[in-house]
Amino acid sequence: GKGTTHLRAARELQLTDVAVTSGSQARELVPLVGDVIASKIDQILKHGRIIQDVSSPRGSSSSNVAPIVQDLRENPAKKLENQPIVDALVDYGDSHLYSGHRGRGISHLRAAQTIRDSDTVVTSGDQASKAVDMVGERVGAKIDQILEHGHADSEYEEEEGEVDEGEEYGVRERESALPPLAREVRGKPAQVQKNQQLVDALANRGEEQLAVGHTGRGTAYLRAARQLRDADKEVKSSAEARTISRIGDKVAAYIDTIVG
């Protein structure tokens, strides 16, 4: 996900012999630094932190973003290794807030928040359930899935009871509302024009899955669409897609039906 992309770029910046003085210079000289990360480098050099996430245009829809989600998007994990887990849990939880499964969404967002703020590097769901607050058996299983596959897709999910809500989770919307992730994917064109057809196909498939109540599965397709939208090279196969995004087998098979 976005977290994985940033971690890879951070690793390249750590290993480079180049003294980075600007985002544009880093983009030219350091592998894996694209336009989005270059912009963030400029923000860090100027302000000491990332002020605006240019990869997540929200515009007038920002009021639809639950405060806890905005907080999780804007403030990174204490342990860099936990960022991909936090990102996947936020995507999963955020989608569920808007799909009629609010209880599940809230429980996963609460877990994402405690993992983000934890000094413990999460290595498994079982370890997290013992070491990190708010991580129960269900979230632990999702963590194992994220660590193995890079997403929280599910074949089948049972509905669970509602949990206590707070205003930080935003207003309850009608079940037909698209989650912010779906709106975000449509918010800007693919960085590489030849990827647009694939991005649109993945986004359509994700929205179809959401419409029939397969929220986890729909989120997986939408996350892949977002990552491939921001890719700086043409994707011609699922194997190439896997170098950009930790996609699961279902998404990979679908990609091959589009570009194969």
Backbone as CSV, one residue per row, in Angstrom:
resi,resn,N_x,N_y,N_z,CA_x,CA_y,CA_z,C_x,C_y,C_z
1,GLY,0.813,-1.186,0.000,0.000,0.000,0.000,0.856,1.248,0.000
2,LYS,0.215,2.341,0.305,0.940,3.606,0.368,2.085,3.500,1.365
3,GLY,1.820,2.822,2.500,2.863,2.657,3.514,4.058,1.900,2.977
4,THR,3.777,0.807,2.222,4.862,0.010,1.646,5.674,0.840,0.664
5,THR,4.997,1.611,-0.179,5.684,2.477,-1.146,6.615,3.449,-0.435
6,HIS,6.126,4.056,0.635,6.930,5.027,1.366,8.097,4.358,2.085
7,LEU,7.869,3.148,2.605,8.958,2.439,3.284,10.068,2.073,2.299
8,ARG,9.667,1.636,1.097,10.677,1.296,0.080,11.488,2.534,-0.307
9,ALA,10.794,3.649,-0.506,11.496,4.889,-0.847,12.391,5.337,0.302
10,ALA,11.889,5.203,1.534,12.694,5.578,2.704,13.964,4.742,2.769
11,ARG,13.828,3.454,2.434,15.000,2.568,2.434,16.024,3.033,1.392
12,GLU,15.561,3.386,0.202,16.472,3.868,-0.841,17.148,5.173,-0.414
13,LEU,16.391,6.052,0.231,16.964,7.317,0.706,18.007,7.068,1.789
14,GLN,17.761,6.025,2.591,18.712,5.682,3.654,20.020,5.157,3.060
15,LEU,19.911,4.408,1.956,21.088,3.747,1.385,21.872,4.626,0.409
16,THR,21.244,5.694,-0.080,21.895,6.487,-1.120,23.070,7.305,-0.570
17,ASP,24.031,7.542,-1.444,25.166,8.412,-1.096,24.853,9.878,-1.407
18,VAL,23.702,10.129,-2.019,23.319,11.489,-2.410,22.798,12.254,-1.195
19,ALA,23.271,13.483,-1.024,22.711,14.366,0.003,21.469,15.020,-0.590
20,VAL,20.311,14.629,-0.122,19.054,15.094,-0.715,18.772,16.532,-0.295
21,THR,18.611,17.396,-1.292,18.355,18.817,-1.016,16.981,19.271,-1.496
22,SER,16.312,18.442,-2.309,14.968,18.792,-2.784,14.276,17.536,-3.279
23,GLY,12.957,17.626,-3.390,12.198,16.493,-3.896,12.518,16.182,-5.340
24,SER,12.649,17.227,-6.163,12.926,17.001,-7.585,14.291,16.349,-7.783
25,GLN,15.276,16.763,-6.967,16.600,16.145,-7.054,16.527,14.670,-6.659
26,ALA,15.782,14.368,-5.593,15.644,12.983,-5.144,14.948,12.134,-6.207
27,ARG,13.946,12.726,-6.867,13.216,11.995,-7.909,14.138,11.607,-9.060
28,GLU,15.083,12.490,-9.379,16.002,12.225,-10.488,17.085,11.217,-10.120
29,LEU,17.530,11.226,-8.857,18.744,10.495,-8.488,18.525,9.271,-7.606
30,VAL,17.360,9.163,-6.975,17.135,8.068,-6.020,16.030,7.152,-6.537
31,PRO,16.291,5.837,-6.610,15.253,4.905,-7.070,14.002,4.966,-6.198
32,LEU,12.843,4.672,-6.820,11.547,4.544,-6.130,10.967,5.861,-5.620
33,VAL,11.614,6.990,-5.935,11.058,8.290,-5.549,10.316,8.869,-6.751
34,GLY,8.984,8.909,-6.662,8.157,9.479,-7.718,7.683,10.870,-7.345
35,ASP,6.703,11.367,-8.094,6.210,12.732,-7.867,5.613,12.913,-6.475
36,VAL,4.827,11.931,-6.029,4.156,12.054,-4.731,5.171,12.124,-3.599
37,ILE,6.129,11.198,-3.613,7.131,11.180,-2.541,8.043,12.399,-2.644
38,ALA,8.347,12.839,-3.866,9.162,14.050,-4.038,8.480,15.249,-3.389
39,SER,7.169,15.362,-3.579,6.418,16.457,-2.960,6.506,16.392,-1.440
40,LYS,6.428,15.178,-0.909,6.492,15.027,0.549,7.890,15.350,1.079
41,ILE,8.917,15.018,0.296,10.285,15.377,0.690,10.413,16.898,0.799
42,ASP,9.860,17.610,-0.185,9.898,19.079,-0.129,9.186,19.606,1.115
43,GLN,8.053,18.992,1.452,7.320,19.422,2.651,8.135,19.173,3.921
44,ILE,8.782,18.009,3.972,9.597,17.675,5.150,10.774,18.637,5.279
45,LEU,11.423,18.942,4.143,12.570,19.858,4.178,12.147,21.260,4.610
46,LYS,10.936,21.672,4.219,10.476,23.027,4.535,9.847,23.127,5.925
47,HIS,9.010,22.125,6.270,8.215,22.233,7.501,8.635,21.256,8.601
48,GLY,9.492,20.303,8.242,9.883,19.291,9.227,8.904,18.137,9.323
49,ARG,7.827,18.190,8.549,6.843,17.105,8.531,5.985,17.240,7.272
50,ILE,5.144,16.233,7.033,4.243,16.277,5.886,2.998,17.062,6.269
51,ILE,2.754,18.163,5.558,1.617,19.034,5.857,0.368,18.568,5.127
52,GLN,0.524,18.194,3.870,-0.618,17.818,3.038,-0.280,16.555,2.283
53,ASP,-1.186,15.566,2.335,-0.980,14.314,1.611,-1.487,14.487,0.189
54,VAL,-0.557,14.781,-0.732,-0.963,15.066,-2.112,-1.454,13.821,-2.827
55,SER,-1.187,12.635,-2.286,-1.642,11.410,-2.942,-3.067,11.069,-2.579
56,SER,-3.678,11.827,-1.670,-5.051,11.546,-1.250,-5.927,12.781,-1.392
57,PRO,-6.213,13.186,-2.624,-7.013,14.395,-2.804,-8.414,14.185,-2.283
58,ARG,-8.849,15.078,-1.409,-10.179,14.895,-0.843,-11.084,16.082,-1.166
59,GLY,-10.468,17.266,-1.328,-11.250,18.438,-1.722,-12.446,18.639,-0.829
60,SER,-13.594,18.864,-1.453,-14.804,19.176,-0.703,-15.342,17.976,0.049
61,SER,-14.820,16.760,-0.259,-15.336,15.574,0.416,-14.671,15.348,1.765
62,SER,-13.739,16.237,2.166,-13.011,16.025,3.416,-13.950,15.969,4.611
63,SER,-15.095,16.657,4.507,-16.037,16.643,5.619,-16.650,15.263,5.818
64,ASN,-16.547,14.396,4.789,-17.095,13.052,4.894,-16.128,12.087,5.559
65,VAL,-14.901,12.518,5.780,-13.898,11.642,6.370,-14.053,11.658,7.883
66,ALA,-14.203,10.475,8.467,-14.322,10.393,9.919,-13.047,10.930,10.564
67,PRO,-13.159,11.699,11.658,-11.965,12.266,12.302,-10.892,11.238,12.643
68,ILE,-11.290,10.041,13.098,-10.283,9.033,13.440,-9.523,8.595,12.192
69,VAL,-10.214,8.528,11.051,-9.556,8.139,9.803,-8.579,9.224,9.364
70,GLN,-9.005,10.483,9.457,-8.120,11.589,9.098,-6.876,11.587,9.976
71,ASP,-7.071,11.344,11.266,-5.946,11.271,12.201,-4.991,10.150,11.814
72,LEU,-5.542,8.992,11.471,-4.704,7.844,11.113,-3.985,8.062,9.789
73,ARG,-4.615,8.792,8.862,-3.969,9.067,7.574,-2.828,10.081,7.721
74,GLU,-2.986,11.014,8.643,-2.044,12.136,8.718,-0.864,11.880,9.653
75,ASN,-1.025,11.003,10.631,0.023,10.797,11.631,0.597,9.391,11.521
76,PRO,1.880,9.287,11.200,2.471,7.974,10.921,2.652,7.114,12.167
77,ALA,2.880,5.834,11.926,3.117,4.885,13.013,4.439,5.187,13.711
78,LYS,4.466,4.975,15.035,5.713,5.150,15.790,6.805,4.248,15.234
79,LYS,6.430,3.014,14.894,7.363,2.060,14.309,7.063,1.948,12.813
80,LEU,8.038,2.317,11.985,7.831,2.301,10.536,7.336,0.954,10.037
81,GLU,7.814,-0.125,10.691,7.441,-1.469,10.251,5.937,-1.710,10.366
82,ASN,5.274,-0.958,11.246,3.836,-1.145,11.452,2.975,-0.368,10.460
83,GLN,3.592,0.544,9.673,2.785,1.422,8.815,1.930,0.668,7.796
84,PRO,2.468,-0.350,7.099,1.611,-1.069,6.146,0.416,-1.743,6.811
85,ILE,0.589,-2.229,8.040,-0.521,-2.853,8.767,-1.571,-1.800,9.098
86,VAL,-1.109,-0.649,9.585,-2.030,0.443,9.914,-2.798,0.876,8.664
87,ASP,-2.088,1.066,7.544,-2.741,1.508,6.305,-3.836,0.532,5.872
88,ALA,-3.525,-0.772,5.912,-4.502,-1.775,5.474,-5.704,-1.826,6.414
89,LEU,-5.461,-1.717,7.723,-6.567,-1.715,8.687,-7.441,-0.471,8.523
90,VAL,-6.812,0.665,8.211,-7.580,1.898,8.014,-8.454,1.782,6.763
91,ASP,-7.884,1.289,5.664,-8.686,1.099,4.453,-9.872,0.178,4.731
92,TYR,-9.598,-0.910,5.423,-10.637,-1.897,5.733,-11.692,-1.300,6.660
93,GLY,-11.242,-0.669,7.732,-12.175,-0.091,8.697,-12.980,1.051,8.110
94,ASP,-12.316,1.909,7.328,-12.986,3.065,6.726,-14.093,2.609,5.780
95,SER,-13.809,1.595,4.970,-14.822,1.083,4.050,-16.031,0.546,4.806
96,HIS,-15.767,-0.118,5.931,-16.873,-0.707,6.685,-17.746,0.350,7.365
97,LEU,-17.169,1.500,7.678,-17.992,2.572,8.253,-19.121,2.963,7.307
98,TYR,-18.884,2.818,6.009,-19.826,3.298,5.001,-20.612,2.174,4.339
99,SER,-20.478,0.937,4.834,-21.085,-0.196,4.131,-22.194,-0.863,4.920
100,GLY,-22.566,-0.288,6.058,-23.573,-0.935,6.877,-22.991,-1.885,7.906
101,HIS,-21.661,-1.992,7.963,-20.981,-2.838,8.952,-20.163,-1.948,9.882
102,ARG,-20.809,-0.969,10.474,-20.079,0.036,11.257,-19.332,-0.566,12.436
103,GLY,-19.930,-1.549,13.078,-19.276,-2.147,14.242,-17.909,-2.698,13.891
104,ARG,-17.847,-3.414,12.778,-16.570,-3.974,12.343,-15.604,-2.856,11.966
105,GLY,-16.109,-1.822,11.297,-15.242,-0.707,10.920,-14.624,-0.040,12.124
106,ILE,-15.433,0.229,13.135,-14.942,0.905,14.337,-13.907,0.057,15.058
107,SER,-14.157,-1.244,15.189,-13.212,-2.094,15.920,-11.857,-2.148,15.220
108,HIS,-11.855,-2.152,13.894,-10.578,-2.205,13.168,-9.864,-0.853,13.182
109,LEU,-10.613,0.237,13.184,-9.983,1.562,13.283,-9.380,1.780,14.667
110,ARG,-10.064,1.312,15.697,-9.497,1.417,17.043,-8.190,0.628,17.138
111,ALA,-8.182,-0.566,16.546,-6.962,-1.378,16.554,-5.848,-0.683,15.772
112,ALA,-6.195,-0.086,14.618,-5.194,0.630,13.817,-4.563,1.750,14.632
113,GLN,-5.380,2.431,15.421,-4.880,3.545,16.222,-3.904,3.071,17.299
114,THR,-4.241,1.972,17.973,-3.342,1.485,19.030,-2.056,0.917,18.443
115,ILE,-2.141,0.286,17.270,-0.927,-0.226,16.617,-0.054,0.938,16.162
116,ARG,-0.675,1.970,15.613,0.091,3.151,15.181,0.870,3.761,16.343
117,ASP,0.242,3.809,17.511,0.853,4.467,18.667,1.728,3.534,19.496
118,SER,1.823,2.269,19.090,2.548,1.280,19.887,4.054,1.344,19.643
119,ASP,4.819,1.037,20.682,6.275,0.911,20.555,6.675,-0.504,20.162
120,THR,5.707,-1.384,19.992,5.958,-2.781,19.634,5.844,-2.967,18.127
121,VAL,6.829,-3.627,17.522,6.741,-3.985,16.109,5.861,-5.226,15.995
122,VAL,4.773,-5.113,15.260,3.826,-6.216,15.133,4.347,-7.234,14.122
123,THR,4.457,-8.482,14.566,4.981,-9.548,13.701,3.951,-10.628,13.419
124,SER,2.863,-10.651,14.170,1.791,-11.623,13.933,0.532,-11.160,14.657
125,GLY,-0.589,-11.711,14.252,-1.839,-11.373,14.914,-1.864,-11.820,16.360
126,ASP,-1.336,-13.015,16.614,-1.316,-13.540,17.984,-0.461,-12.663,18.886
127,GLN,0.719,-12.283,18.387,1.604,-11.411,19.169,0.945,-10.070,19.436
128,ALA,0.272,-9.509,18.405,-0.386,-8.209,18.571,-1.521,-8.289,19.584
129,SER,-2.269,-9.394,19.571,-3.403,-9.518,20.493,-2.942,-9.563,21.945
130,LYS,-1.707,-10.002,22.156,-1.167,-10.074,23.517,-0.442,-8.787,23.917
131,ALA,0.124,-8.081,22.928,0.998,-6.946,23.241,0.352,-5.582,23.004
132,VAL,-0.733,-5.537,22.227,-1.321,-4.254,21.832,-2.797,-4.217,22.228
133,ASP,-3.201,-3.129,22.880,-4.608,-2.970,23.261,-5.509,-2.933,22.026
134,MET,-6.748,-3.321,22.197,-7.806,-3.234,21.184,-7.649,-4.254,20.054
135,VAL,-6.649,-5.140,20.137,-6.485,-6.168,19.111,-7.042,-7.476,19.653
136,GLY,-8.207,-7.860,19.151,-8.820,-9.115,19.548,-8.554,-10.201,18.520
137,GLU,-9.285,-11.300,18.656,-9.056,-12.454,17.782,-9.354,-12.123,16.322
138,ARG,-10.456,-11.407,16.080,-10.834,-11.088,14.698,-9.813,-10.159,14.040
139,VAL,-9.405,-9.110,14.763,-8.401,-8.190,14.210,-7.066,-8.910,14.057
140,GLY,-6.735,-9.785,15.013,-5.498,-10.561,14.912,-5.453,-11.389,13.641
141,ALA,-6.582,-12.003,13.292,-6.647,-12.786,12.055,-6.434,-11.891,10.840
142,LYS,-6.989,-10.668,10.891,-6.788,-9.727,9.790,-5.321,-9.323,9.678
143,ILE,-4.661,-9.140,10.820,-3.244,-8.764,10.802,-2.417,-9.856,10.129
144,ASP,-2.689,-11.121,10.467,-1.970,-12.222,9.815,-2.191,-12.196,8.309
145,GLN,-3.414,-11.906,7.909,-3.737,-11.847,6.487,-3.004,-10.687,5.807
146,ILE,-2.957,-9.546,6.472,-2.253,-8.380,5.921,-0.765,-8.682,5.770
147,LEU,-0.175,-9.309,6.792,1.253,-9.623,6.743,1.562,-10.611,5.623
148,GLU,0.619,-11.518,5.349,0.858,-12.527,4.315,0.503,-12.027,2.920
149,HIS,-0.621,-11.298,2.818,-1.141,-10.938,1.493,-1.140,-9.440,1.199
150,GLY,-0.956,-8.603,2.219,-0.920,-7.167,1.981,-2.276,-6.485,1.986
151,HIS,-3.339,-7.235,2.318,-4.675,-6.644,2.361,-5.542,-7.455,3.309
152,ALA,-6.766,-6.986,3.535,-7.677,-7.634,4.487,-8.899,-8.220,3.788
153,ASP,-8.722,-8.687,2.574,-9.810,-9.277,1.804,-10.339,-10.532,2.501
154,SER,-11.648,-10.798,2.341,-12.240,-11.988,2.943,-13.229,-12.638,1.990
155,GLU,-13.242,-13.960,1.990,-14.226,-14.705,1.217,-15.617,-14.504,1.795
156,TYR,-15.686,-14.538,3.097,-16.992,-14.471,3.758,-16.817,-13.827,5.112
157,GLU,-17.673,-12.906,5.431,-17.573,-12.221,6.714,-18.925,-12.222,7.394
158,GLU,-18.956,-12.652,8.639,-20.197,-12.617,9.400,-20.424,-11.205,9.923
159,GLU,-21.680,-10.826,10.043,-21.990,-9.544,10.672,-21.789,-9.684,12.166
160,GLU,-21.344,-8.641,12.805,-21.170,-8.662,14.248,-21.993,-7.548,14.860
161,GLY,-22.170,-7.620,16.158,-22.971,-6.622,16.847,-22.341,-5.249,16.785
162,GLU,-23.169,-4.237,16.918,-22.667,-2.871,16.931,-21.889,-2.600,18.213
163,VAL,-20.926,-1.710,18.136,-20.163,-1.311,19.312,-20.463,0.155,19.595
164,ASP,-20.071,0.594,20.774,-20.322,1.990,21.127,-19.616,2.910,20.147
165,GLU,-20.318,3.925,19.697,-19.749,4.864,18.743,-19.412,6.180,19.423
166,GLY,-18.534,6.910,18.797,-18.233,8.266,19.228,-18.212,9.144,18.000
167,GLU,-18.207,10.443,18.204,-18.279,11.350,17.054,-17.034,11.269,16.182
168,GLU,-15.936,10.686,16.732,-14.714,10.595,15.924,-14.877,9.644,14.743
169,TYR,-15.963,8.862,14.736,-16.174,7.932,13.632,-17.034,8.527,12.521
170,GLY,-17.398,9.793,12.658,-18.164,10.452,11.612,-19.632,10.081,11.665
171,VAL,-20.398,10.706,10.801,-21.842,10.468,10.808,-22.151,9.172,10.073
172,ARG,-23.192,8.500,10.535,-23.626,7.279,9.862,-24.295,7.669,8.541
173,GLU,-23.820,7.101,7.444,-24.394,7.422,6.138,-25.266,6.273,5.659
174,ARG,-26.080,6.545,4.664,-26.914,5.486,4.103,-26.006,4.399,3.528
175,GLU,-26.517,3.180,3.513,-25.683,2.043,3.142,-25.195,2.107,1.699
176,SER,-25.874,2.866,0.852,-25.478,2.923,-0.553,-24.313,3.883,-0.791
177,ALA,-23.909,4.617,0.232,-22.841,5.606,0.054,-21.513,4.918,-0.240
178,LEU,-20.764,5.461,-1.195,-19.437,4.932,-1.477,-18.481,5.363,-0.376
179,PRO,-17.581,4.476,0.055,-16.603,4.877,1.064,-15.607,5.868,0.476
180,PRO,-14.928,6.632,1.332,-13.951,7.605,0.830,-12.896,6.982,-0.083
181,LEU,-12.498,5.734,0.179,-11.482,5.094,-0.660,-11.945,5.027,-2.113
182,ALA,-13.215,4.697,-2.336,-13.733,4.620,-3.701,-13.729,5.997,-4.362
183,ARG,-14.127,7.016,-3.608,-14.118,8.379,-4.165,-12.685,8.844,-4.435
184,GLU,-11.774,8.441,-3.553,-10.377,8.854,-3.708,-9.759,8.264,-4.967
185,VAL,-10.034,6.988,-5.239,-9.477,6.335,-6.425,-9.900,7.074,-7.689
186,ARG,-11.134,7.551,-7.694,-11.654,8.268,-8.869,-11.201,9.728,-8.906
187,GLY,-10.486,10.169,-7.868,-10.190,11.584,-7.704,-9.143,12.146,-8.646
188,LYS,-8.326,11.290,-9.240,-7.331,11.784,-10.196,-6.977,10.657,-11.160
189,PRO,-6.460,10.998,-12.342,-6.156,9.972,-13.341,-4.887,9.196,-13.004
190,ALA,-4.704,8.082,-13.698,-3.495,7.283,-13.522,-2.268,8.097,-13.912
191,GLN,-1.185,7.919,-13.155,0.059,8.634,-13.444,0.583,8.235,-14.821
192,VAL,0.429,6.955,-15.175,0.784,6.461,-16.507,-0.521,6.190,-17.254
193,GLN,-0.738,6.924,-18.340,-2.039,6.892,-19.021,-2.442,5.479,-19.436
194,LYS,-1.474,4.647,-19.815,-1.789,3.290,-20.272,-2.322,2.404,-19.149
195,ASN,-2.168,2.838,-17.908,-2.708,2.069,-16.780,-4.165,2.424,-16.469
196,GLN,-4.696,3.460,-17.134,-6.023,3.957,-16.757,-7.111,2.897,-16.906
197,GLN,-7.052,2.117,-17.996,-8.075,1.088,-18.215,-8.061,0.072,-17.074
198,LEU,-6.870,-0.324,-16.645,-6.745,-1.289,-15.553,-7.240,-0.694,-14.237
199,VAL,-6.873,0.549,-13.984,-7.320,1.226,-12.757,-8.846,1.310,-12.728
200,ASP,-9.437,1.700,-13.860,-10.901,1.812,-13.929,-11.568,0.457,-13.715
201,ALA,-10.986,-0.582,-14.319,-11.565,-1.925,-14.181,-11.519,-2.399,-12.731
202,LEU,-10.388,-2.167,-12.069,-10.257,-2.563,-10.665,-11.208,-1.762,-9.781
203,ALA,-11.330,-0.465,-10.062,-12.238,0.375,-9.276,-13.686,-0.070,-9.469
204,ASN,-14.054,-0.376,-10.723,-15.415,-0.850,-10.992,-15.692,-2.157,-10.261
205,ARG,-14.708,-3.064,-10.320,-14.877,-4.357,-9.649,-15.009,-4.158,-8.139
206,GLY,-14.194,-3.263,-7.587,-14.264,-2.993,-6.153,-15.612,-2.431,-5.744
207,GLU,-16.124,-1.490,-6.532,-17.427,-0.892,-6.225,-18.554,-1.917,-6.360
208,GLU,-18.428,-2.832,-7.338,-19.424,-3.902,-7.484,-19.438,-4.799,-6.246
209,GLN,-18.245,-5.123,-5.743,-18.156,-5.971,-4.549,-18.762,-5.259,-3.339
210,LEU,-18.496,-3.963,-3.210,-19.087,-3.197,-2.101,-20.610,-3.199,-2.198
211,ALA,-21.110,-3.091,-3.415,-22.557,-2.993,-3.614,-23.292,-4.252,-3.175
212,VAL,-22.605,-5.403,-3.233,-23.252,-6.659,-2.821,-22.820,-7.075,-1.415
213,GLY,-22.185,-6.147,-0.691,-21.877,-6.394,0.715,-20.547,-7.055,0.987
214,HIS,-19.717,-7.270,-0.039,-18.398,-7.877,0.158,-17.376,-6.765,0.414
215,THR,-17.443,-6.189,1.601,-16.660,-4.980,1.868,-15.163,-5.245,1.853
216,GLY,-14.718,-6.318,2.498,-13.290,-6.619,2.520,-12.742,-6.853,1.130
217,ARG,-13.486,-7.617,0.334,-13.055,-7.915,-1.027,-13.055,-6.647,-1.874
218,GLY,-14.112,-5.843,-1.740,-14.171,-4.595,-2.494,-13.023,-3.668,-2.165
219,THR,-12.685,-3.608,-0.878,-11.568,-2.765,-0.445,-10.262,-3.223,-1.073
220,ALA,-10.065,-4.536,-1.186,-8.829,-5.057,-1.775,-8.673,-4.591,-3.221
221,TYR,-9.761,-4.644,-3.997,-9.701,-4.178,-5.390,-9.451,-2.674,-5.459
222,LEU,-10.087,-1.918,-4.575,-9.911,-0.465,-4.590,-8.506,-0.067,-4.167
223,ARG,-7.938,-0.774,-3.195,-6.564,-0.473,-2.780,-5.601,-0.739,-3.931
224,ALA,-5.813,-1.859,-4.632,-4.963,-2.163,-5.784,-5.120,-1.090,-6.855
225,ALA,-6.353,-0.642,-7.083,-6.587,0.418,-8.076,-5.832,1.682,-7.703
226,ARG,-5.861,2.046,-6.429,-5.176,3.266,-5.990,-3.667,3.137,-6.175
227,GLN,-3.116,1.984,-5.812,-1.668,1.806,-5.915,-1.206,1.794,-7.369
228,LEU,-1.974,1.149,-8.241,-1.590,1.106,-9.652,-1.846,2.449,-10.331
229,ARG,-2.823,3.192,-9.849,-3.051,4.552,-10.361,-1.812,5.416,-10.142
230,ASP,-1.160,5.235,-9.002,-0.008,6.064,-8.655,1.316,5.479,-9.130
231,ALA,1.281,4.316,-9.805,2.512,3.687,-10.297,3.146,4.550,-11.383
232,ASP,4.478,4.538,-11.422,5.170,5.364,-12.419,5.670,4.549,-13.609
233,LYS,5.123,3.328,-13.781,5.464,2.528,-14.956,4.218,1.767,-15.411
234,GLU,4.206,1.387,-16.683,3.057,0.653,-17.212,3.009,-0.752,-16.622
235,VAL,1.823,-1.190,-16.247,1.635,-2.533,-15.686,1.043,-3.425,-16.772
236,LYS,1.793,-4.491,-17.132,1.375,-5.364,-18.230,0.961,-6.749,-17.765
237,SER,1.105,-7.031,-16.474,0.740,-8.349,-15.950,0.557,-8.270,-14.443
238,SER,-0.043,-9.312,-13.875,-0.192,-9.349,-12.416,1.167,-9.463,-11.739
239,ALA,2.123,-10.117,-12.419,3.468,-10.229,-11.839,4.090,-8.844,-11.672
240,GLU,3.912,-7.984,-12.679,4.416,-6.611,-12.565,3.644,-5.845,-11.499
241,ALA,2.343,-6.094,-11.417,1.531,-5.418,-10.399,2.004,-5.777,-8.999
242,ARG,2.436,-7.021,-8.810,2.891,-7.465,-7.491,4.176,-6.754,-7.055
243,THR,4.940,-6.217,-8.006,6.146,-5.467,-7.629,5.780,-4.085,-7.097
244,ILE,4.559,-3.644,-7.356,4.098,-2.321,-6.922,3.182,-2.428,-5.715
245,SER,2.356,-3.462,-5.703,1.311,-3.599,-4.687,1.269,-5.033,-4.184
246,ARG,1.114,-5.194,-2.863,1.004,-6.543,-2.313,-0.435,-7.031,-2.496
247,ILE,-0.744,-7.428,-3.711,-2.102,-7.852,-4.041,-2.271,-9.335,-3.769
248,GLY,-3.519,-9.740,-3.553,-3.832,-11.140,-3.327,-4.077,-11.875,-4.632
249,ASP,-4.319,-13.192,-4.509,-4.475,-14.030,-5.695,-5.698,-13.642,-6.522
250,LYS,-6.803,-13.281,-5.848,-8.025,-12.918,-6.581,-7.803,-11.676,-7.440
251,VAL,-7.191,-10.662,-6.837,-6.933,-9.421,-7.568,-5.947,-9.688,-8.700
252,ALA,-4.927,-10.506,-8.427,-3.931,-10.827,-9.456,-4.592,-11.523,-10.645
253,ALA,-5.450,-12.495,-10.364,-6.134,-13.219,-11.444,-7.011,-12.272,-12.258
254,TYR,-7.658,-11.337,-11.574,-8.513,-10.381,-12.276,-7.677,-9.454,-13.155
255,ILE,-6.529,-9.018,-12.656,-5.644,-8.157,-13.451,-5.244,-8.856,-14.746
256,ASP,-4.938,-10.159,-14.658,-4.530,-10.892,-15.858,-5.665,-11.011,-16.876
257,THR,-6.914,-10.992,-16.414,-8.030,-11.014,-17.375,-8.157,-9.678,-18.107
258,ILE,-7.632,-8.621,-17.510,-7.722,-7.286,-18.124,-6.538,-7.020,-19.045
259,VAL,-5.337,-7.350,-18.590,-4.132,-7.000,-19.359,-3.462,-8.215,-19.987
260,GLY,-3.949,-9.410,-19.653,-3.324,-10.632,-20.155,-3.618,-10.870,-21.633
